[in-house]
Amino acid sequence: MGVSSSTNLVSLSTNPLLLKLTSPQPIPLRDPFWETLLEFSFQSPDNSSDSRLLEESVVQICSTFAKNNMSSGNLSTLLSIVISLIKHALSQQAPPTSDELETIYNSLLILRTVTKHFVQHQSPSSGYNHFITPDIVAMATPQSESTDAPSSPTVALKHVARYETSVDEICFYLFEFLINYPVRRDTIHVHSECVKIITILLSAPLYNSSSSSSPSSSPSPSSSPSSYLQDIMTGRCSSAAPQLICTLLSNAVREPLPQTHTVSSYLWSYVPFSGSDKTLYSDKQFFKECLMLVLLLTNLSSPSDNPYKQSLCTFGHKEPSSNVNNTGFVMDLDLLYRYFCRDTQHTSEQDTLLLYTLIQGNLNVKAFLLSRTDIEKMLMPMLHVVYDAELHSTHQMYMILIVLLILTHDDHFSSFVHDQVIAGVSWYKERGLSNISTGGVLILVILKTIQTNMTKMRDKYLHTNCLATLANMSSKFHSFHPYVAEKVLNLFTTIVKKYTKMRNSLLGVGSELTPPDSTVEYWESELGTLEDIIRMFLEIFNNSICHSGKNNPVLLYELLHKRDIFLPFQTHPAFSELVINIESILGHLTTKLEEKTESQGASVSVDCVMEVIEEVVRQWPEDKLQKGAQLKFEYVEEEKADDFFLPYIWTLLFSNSNLYWDTSRITLKV
C-alpha cells in the first residue's frame, strides 16, 4: 500500500508515503504526492484472518493519522480525490482504463482501512469529525487547490476538485458508483470496496469509545443512531435509497459473472498472505456483501421512516419485456424467485432472512410468490432445512417456520400445495415417499419439528407456530397420502398418552410419572402445555371435518382407526365441545360399517372401508355439523423487531465477511 510494486505487510508501518500522509503537514490537493501514493499494486485480503494481519500492520500508522488529521486535513483531501475519481468515471461514456480502475480501487482501499480504524478506535464524535472538512482545508484556496478540471485528463488525478466533505457526501458518491456503474469482472473489486466502506460506517454504533476495549453496556444502535447513521438515514444519500436497494438486491440474486481475462486482472500482485490461492475477487463474495448491506440498511431504526426499508417493502414486479422505467424500483421478480429456489446447499441464513423480510413486509413480492404454480421449487429447499434442523441454525429454522405460517394464511396456497404431486423426496429418511403432495411433505416436516421440540427443545413458541401453520391449512386439507394421515394421528396419540399419564399422576391415580427433582408446579405447567397442544389438534381435526371432510377420506379413515383415543374427551371439561363433530361423523361411519359387516357376514376390507367413508361423506348433511369460523392465525411481527434482527444480522456479517471484526471492542450484544 503506497508503493509502486507489490509489497509486504512489514514494510507498511515504515512506508515513507504513508508516513507523509499521516503527518501533521497538509498535502495540497494537486500535489504530485497523491498520484505517487495511488500508483501501488496491492491485493486486498480475501479472508478475515489476512484482513486482521493487514489491520495490525497499519494500526500505528492509523493511530498517527487519527492524531494528526484534524491539523492536516489530509483525510478530507483524500475524500475529495475519491469523490472526483468517482464523478469522473461516471461522466465518461467509455469504460475506465485498467489504470483508472486501479487508482479508484487504491484510493478506496486506503479510505476503507483508515475509516475502519477511526470507527473502531475513536469515540463516535471524534471519529465522525475526521470526515468533515476541517477549517485549515476550508480556508485554503491556493492555485494548487483550483477546482477547474480538464475535460479529458491524461493523468489519473488531473481532474480532481476540492469538495466539502462529510459522511453523507462520501456515502452519496459511493451509492452513485454502485447504482450507476455496471458490475463487471474487472470492476467488481471497486464495487466491493464501496460496499465495505458503507458497511464499516454503519458499524460505528457497535463500538464504544477508545478508552474501552471490552464490552460494556451502551444504548442499542437501533434506538440511538450515531451521527454516521443519521447522515446515511436522513442525509443526502437517503434520496438514493430506492435505487441503491434495487442495485444491491439485483446484485445479490444475479447469476455469477462470466469468466473473462482482462489486462487489469494481471495488474494485481499477491501480497504473501497465508497460502491464499483463491481468485482475486470473488463475485459470490461480493454478491453476499450486497445482500448483507441490504439487510443492514433495512433493519436500522431512524427518527423518521427508514427510507431503505420502505424501498424494500414497496418495490414491485417488472416484466423483462415491459417498458416500465426502473427508476421507480421495480425488478424482475422471476430472478428473485429463482434465487430462492436454490437447493439447500446454497440456502444461507441471510437468504432466509431476506425471504422472511420480503414475505412479511412486501405485499407485491408476497402476492407474486403466492401466484406461482411451481411453488414447490421454493418450498422443498426450505422444508429440507427444517427437516435437518440440527445441521442449521435455530434462527434459520424459526424464520422458515414463520414464512410457512405467513404463506398458509392464504387459502389458495393451502389448497394448491395439496394438488402438487411430487415423485419423491430424497432427503426424507423415515421411509420412501412417492407420489406425495407438497402439502403432505410440509405437514410431515411440521410434525417432525413438533415431535423433536417435545423431546429436546421444549419451546412453547415453536409449538405454537407449528400448530398454527397446520391450523391455517386444515380447512383446505385434501387428498392426503395415507402415510401423512397416519403420522398425524400417531403424533396426536403419543401426546394424548403422555398427557393422560401426567394428569393421572398429578391426581394421584397410579404412579406412572415420578421423575426425580420434579415439582408440582413444573408438572402442572407441562400439563397445561400438553393440554394446549391437544386442544389445537382437536380444533384442526374439527376444522378439517367441517370444511374439507368430503375431500379427505384418508384422514377420516385414520381418525376412525384411532377413534378410541377420542372417547375420554367426550366428558373432559376442556375438550368435550371440540369432539362433538368428530364423534358425530365417526359414530355414523361406525354404524354404516357395522351394517356393511352384517350384510357381508365377514369383516370388511380396507378398500371396502374407504368406499363406505367416501359414500358417507358425499351424503352427509352439513347441517349435522356444528360449523364455526375457519381457523386462521396471522403472523404479527413484534414491536421493535430490529432489536433482535440487527444484532443477528451483525452476527451473520461477522461470520460471512472477509473483513476482520475486533469483537472485543463491540458493545452491542451479538
N, C-alpha and C positions, 0 to 999 in steps of 0.2 A: 504494500500500500504506500503510494507516494514515491515510487521509484520507477525507472523506465524498463525494467525487466522483471522476471519472476524473482520473488524474494522469499525469505523465510521469516518465521514469526519472531525469532530472537532479535532480528535487526530492526523491527518496527519501533521498539522503545527508544532507539537512538537515531532513528532516521532523521536527517537534517531538515527535510521538507516538513515532516510532521512537527518537529521541534519549533520551526518557524511559525507554522500555522497556529500552534498553541501558545505562542509567546504573547507578551503584553503589547507588542508592536502591531498597530493596524496595518493591514496589507491592502493597498488600493485595489479597486475592482479590476482595473485594466493592467495591473502588474503582471509581467510575464510569469511570475511565480505560479499563478493559478493554472496556466496551461502546462507548466512543467509538473505540477503536483498531480494533475489528472492524466498524465501520459504513462500510467503504470499498467501492468498486466498482472492481474491477481484473481485467483479463483475463490469465490465466496464459499465457505464451508457448506457441505451438503448434509450435515447431521449435527445434532445438538452437542455432541462431545467435541467435535472440531470447532464448533462455534464458541464453546467455552474456552478452548485454547486461544482462539483469536482475541476474545474479550480480555482474558487475563494478561495477554501480552501487551495490550494497549491501555490497561487500566491507569497506569501512572500518567501516560500521555493525556488521557481524557480528563483525569483529575486536574492536571495543569491547565488544560483548556477551560475547565469549569472555573478555575481560579482567575484566569486572565481574560476571559472572553468579554466580560462586561466593560473592560477597559479597551480591548482591541476591536470589538465588534466584528471579528472575523467570521463568526458563525452567520451573522446577518449577511455578510458578503457572500459566503458560500451559498446561503439560501437564495440570494439574488441570482447567482450563477445557475443554480438548479432550475429556478423559475424561467430564466432566459433560455436555457437549453431546451426545456420542455416546450415553451412557446414557439421557439424556432422550429423544432421538429414537427409540431402540429401545423405550422404555417406552410410547410413545404409540400408541394404536390408529389415530388419524387421521394421514395423511401430514403431514410438517412443512410449514409455510408457506414461501413463497419467501424471506421474511426469515430464517427459521430456517436454511434451507439455505445462504443467503448467509453467515450468521455461522459455521456449521460450516466451510464452504469457506475462508473468510478465515483462520480460526484454523489450519487445516491448511496453507494456503499459507505463512503466516508460519513455522509449525513446520518445514515442509519446507525452506524457504530457510535457516533457521538451522541445521537438522540437517546439511544438505549442507556448509555452511561448516565446522562443527565436525568432521565426518567427514574432510573433505579437508585441513584446515589444522591440526588439533590432533593431538598424539600419541594413539595408541589409548587409553591410560589417561586422559589429560586430557579428551579428547572424551567418553568414556564417563561420566566422573564428573559432567559437566554435567547428565545426565538423572536423577541420583539426588537425592532431596530433601536439600538442604543443612541443616545444623544450625540456621541462622538462621531457616529456614522451619519446620522440625520443632518448634522450641521456641516459636514464636509462636502464641498462641491468643487474640487479641483478639476482641471481639464481632464485628468485621467479617469474621473468618475462620470464623464459625459454619457448621457443616455442615448445619444444618437447612434443608431445601429445601421451598419451597411446592409443592403438588401440581399446581397449574395456573398456571404462571408467565405473566405477561402481557408481560414483557420478557425478551428472549432469555437474559440471563445471570443472572436471579434464582434459577435452580435450581442454580447451581454449588456444588460442595463441594470441600473440600481432600482430596487423596489423596496417599499415599506414592507417589512416582513412581520409575520406573526404565524402562529399555529394555523389559524384559519386560512391565511394566504397560501402557505405551503401545501396544506391539505387540499385546497381547492385545485391547485395545479397538478397535484398527484392524481386527484379524481379525474381531471381533464385528460391526462395522459391515458389512464385506464379506460376511460369512456370512449375516447376518440381515436386512439391508436390501436389498430388491429393486432391481435396476438399472433405472432409468427414464431417459428423455431429460432430465428436469430434475434428476436426481441423479448423472448419470454423471461430472460434474466432481468431485463429492465422492468418489466411489468411486476415481476416478483418482488423487486426491491421497493417499488411503490406500495405494494400491499403490506410488506413487512414494516415499513415506516409508519403507516397508518395504524397498524396493529399495535406497534410499540407505543405510540402516542395514546392509544385507547387503554393501555395497561397502566397508565400513570396512577389511577386510584388504588391499584393493588399494593402500592409501596408507601411505607411511612417515610419520615424524614431520614436523612443520612445518619442521624445520631442513633438510630435503632437498627440493629442487624438481626433482630429476632422478632417473630410475630407478636403483635400486641393488639389490644382492642382498638378499633377505629370505626368510623361510620361506614356503612355499606356504600360502595360506589354507586349503587342504584338509587340511593336516596340523597347522596351528597356529591354530585358530579363535580370534578375538578374543573379548573379553567380550561384544560385541554378538551375535556368532554363538552363543555359549554360552547366552545368555538365550533367543534365538529357538529354538535346537535342543533345549534341555533345561529351559527355564523353564516358567512357567505357560501361555504361549501354545502350547507344543508339544502340549498336550492337545487343542487345537482343530485339529490337523493334518489329520485326515480331512475335517472339514467345510470347512476352508479350501481344500484341494486340490480337493475336489469343486466348490466355488463357483468357484474360478479356472478350472478346466478347463471347467466348464459355460459360463462367460462366454466363454472363448477360442473355443469351437466353435459358439456360438449364432448365430442369424440376426441380421442388422442390426436395430437398434431401429426401431420405426415412427416416421416423421416426424411430430412434433407441434409445436404452437406454444403454449407456456405463458407465463404472465405473467413467470415468473422468467427466461425466455430473453431478455427485453428489459432486464433489470436490469444486465447486464454491459456496461460501456463499454469501448471499444477503447483500449488504450494504443497510441500511434503506432509500432508495430514496423514492420520493413522490409516494407512492402507486403503485409501479411497480409490476405487476403480469404477465408480458409477459414472453414468453420463453426466456431462457438465451441468445441465439444467433439466430437471425432470418436469415434463408437462403435468404429470399426475400430481406431483407435489404442489405445483403452482395452482392447479385446479382445486386441490384440497385447501390451500391457503385462501383462495377466493371464497370457498364455502364457509370457512371459519370466520372470515371477516363479515360475511352476510349475517351469520348467527350473532356475532358480537354486536354489530351495529343495530340490529333489530331487537335486541334484548336489553339495550341500555334505556334507563329512565331519563326523562327530561322534564324540566318545569312545565313545558308545553308538550303537545303531542310529539312522539318520536317520528320524525319525517321518514326515517328509513323503514321502521316497522309499518308505517302507514303505506309506504310504497309496496312493500312485500305483501301486504294484506289486501291490496286493491287491484293489482295488475290482472290482466285477462289474457285470453287466447287470441293469437294471431295465426290465421291460416297461412301456410307457406306461400300460397299463390295469391293472397289478398294484397291490396294496395294500401293497407292501413299504415298510417305513419307511426313508426316505432318510438317516437319521442314521448308518447303518452304512456310508455311502458306496457306494451303487450309483447308476448313472446310465443313461440310455437310450443304449446304445452305437450305436443307429441314427443318432443325431445325430453322434456321433463319426465314424462311418463316412462319412456324407455329407460331413463336413468334409474327410476325407482323399481324397475323390473329386473335389475341385475341380480345374479344369483347371490346366495348367502355369503360366499367368499368375498364378494365385493361390496357388501352392505355394511357400512360402518355406523357407529353411534351418531356421528354428525349427519349422516344421510337420514337416519331415522328421526333425528330431531328436526331436520328440515321438513320432512314429510308431516310430522306432527304439527309443526308451526303453520304449514300451509293448509292442511285439512281443518285445523282448529280455527284459523284466522282468516283464510281467504275463501270466500264463498264461490268465486269463479273457478278456482282450482278444485275445490271440493265437488262442485257440480260436474266439472269435466271428468274427474276420476270416476264419479258415480255413473256417468253416461257410458263408460267403456264396456264393450261387450266381451273384452278379453281380460277382465279384472283379475282373473286367476293368475295372470303373469306377475302382477304386483303382490297379490296376496300370498302366494305359495312361498316366496323367499321370506316374507315376514313371519309366516307360521312356522317355517323351519327354524328361525331364530328363537322363537318362543318355545318350540319343542325341545331344542337343545339349549335350554336356558343356562345350564351350568357352564356352557362354553362362551357365554356372552355376559355382558354386564347387567345387573339388575335394572339400572336406569333404562337401558335399551328395551328390555322386556316390558317394563311398565309403559313406556311410550307406545310400543306397538299395541299393547292391550287397550290403551286409551284410543288409539287410532281405530281399532276394531269396534270399540264402543260407539265412536262417532259415526262410523260407516253403517253400523247395524241399526242406527236410529232411523235410517232411510228404509221405508218398506220395500221399495223396488230392489234395493241391494239385497235385503234379507231374503227376498223371494228368488231373485235371479241366481244367487250363488248355489241354490239347490238344483238349478237347471243345467249348470255347467258340470258335465261329467268328464272326469279326467281318467286316463288309462291306468295310472298307478302313482304311488308316492314312494320313491326310492329311500327316503330318509326315515320313514316310519318303521320302527324296529319291532313293535309288538307282534305284528303279523303282516302278511302281504295284503295290500289293498289294491283292488282293481275295480274299475267301473264305479267309482265313488264320486260324489259331487264335491265341488269346492266347499260348499256349506257343510258337508259331512266332515271333511278334514278340519275345518275351522272348529266345529263342535268337539271333535276328538282332542284337538290341541288344548282347547279351553278346559276340557275335563281333566286332562293330564296335569295342567297347571294347578287346578283346584286340588287335585289329589296330592301333588308334590307339596303344595303350600300347607296342607293339613299336617303333613308329617315332618316338614323341615322348617319352612319359613314362618308359618303360623301368623301370617299378615292378614288382618281382618280387611284392610283396604283392598288387598289383592282379591280376596274372595268376593267382595262387593262388586268390583269392576268386572270380574269374570262372569258372575251370575247375572249382572245387569246386561251384559252382551248377549247371553243366552236368552234372557227375558225379552230383549228387543227383537230377537229373531223368532221367538216362539209362535207368534201369530201367523208366521209365514212358513213354519216347518212343513216340508212335504218331501215325498219321495226319499224317505230315509233308507240308507243302506242298513241291512239287518245288524251289522256289527256296531254301527253308531247307536242304534236304539238299545242294543244290549249293554254297551258301555255306559250310557246314560243311566239306565236302571241299576246296573251293578254299583256305580258310584253312589247313587241315592240309597241303595240298600245298605252299603257299608256305613254311610253316615247315620242312617236310622238306627242300625245296630249299636253303633258307638254311643249314640245319644241315649238309647234305651238303657244300656249298661250303666252309663254315668248317672242317669236320673234315678235308677233303682238304688244305686249305691248311696246317693245323697238322701234318698227316702228311707234308707235302712232296709231295703229289700234285697237280700243277697249280699255278696261281698265281692262282686266281680272286679271292682276297681279300688285297689288300696295302694296307690303308688307312694313311694317314700317322699317325705318332705312336702306332702300335699296339704293344702288348707281348704277349708270350706269355701272361702271367698274365691279362691282360684278356680275350683271346680264349678262353682256357680257361674263364674264368668265364662268358662269353657262351655258350660251347658247352654248359656244364653247365646253364644256364638253358633253352636250347632243348631239351636232352635231357629235362629235367623236363616241359616242355610236351608234347613228343611222347609221352612215357610216359603222361601224363594223358589225352591224346586217345585213345591206343590202349586204355586202360582204359575210357574212355567207350564206344568202339565195341564193345569186348568185352562190357561190361555190358549194352548195349542188345541185342546179338545174343542173349545168353543169356537175358535176362528179358523182352524185348519184341519180338524179331525178327519174330514172326508178325504183329505189329500194325503193322509199319513197312516194307512192301515198297519204299517210295520211297527210304528211306535205303539199303537193300540194293542197289537199282539203282545209286545213285550210288557206293557202295563198289565194286561190280562194275565200273563205268565207270572208276574210278581204281585198279583193282587193282594196276597196275604199281608204284604208289608204295609198296606194302607188301612187295614181293618182297625188297628188300635187308634187311629187318628179320628175315627168317627165319634169317639167320646172324649177326645182330648180338647180341652177348652181353647187352646191356641190354634188348633188345626181343623176343627170339626167343619167349619164353614168352607174351608178350601177343598175338602174331599167330596162335597156333595155331588158336583158334576162328574167327578171321576168315578165315584161309586155308582152313580146313576147309569152311566153308559156301560161300565164293566159288569154291573149286575144284569143289565139287559143282554149283553153279549153272553154271559154265563148261561142265562136261561135259554137262549137260542141254541147254544152249543149242546146243552143237555137234551133239548128236543131233537137235535140232529143225531146225537148218540143213540137215543132211544129208537129213532126211526131206522137207523142202520144196524142196530143191535151189536155195535162194536165201537171201540174208540175211534175218534176221527183223526185223520192225518193232519199234518201241518198245513198242507195245501188246502184241505177242507176247512180248517180253522180260518185261514186267510180269506177263503171265499165267503164264509159266514160274516166275517168282520166287514169286508167290502160291501156286502149286501145290506148289512145293518146300517152302516154309516150313510149309505145312499138314501135309505128310507127314514133315517132317524129324524123326527121332528125337532127343529131347532128350538121351539118354544119350551121343550122339556129341560133345556139347559138354562142355568142362571147366568146369563151373559153380563159381564161387566165391561168396563173400558179396557182397551188393549193395553198391555203392559208396555210402557215406554220409559226409558231412562236416558236423560240427556246429560252429556258431559259439560260441566261448567268449570272453567279454569279458576283456580283460587286467586284471590286478590294478592297483589304484589308477587306474582309468579316469578318475576325476574329475580327475586331474592334467592330462589332456588336455581333458576336456569343460568344466571350469569356466572356464579361460581362453577357450575357444572360445565359450561362452555369453556371457561378458562382451563379447567382440568383437562378437557379434551384437547385444547390447543397445546397445552404443555406437553402432552404425550404424543402429539402428532406433528409438532413443529420441528423444523431443523434449526431453529434458534435455541440458544441456551437461556433458561429462565432460572434466576437465582431465587429459589423458593424460600430460602432462609430470610429473605428480606420482605416477603409478601405478608401483608397484614390481613388480607381478606381470606377467610377460611375457605379453602377449596379442596 
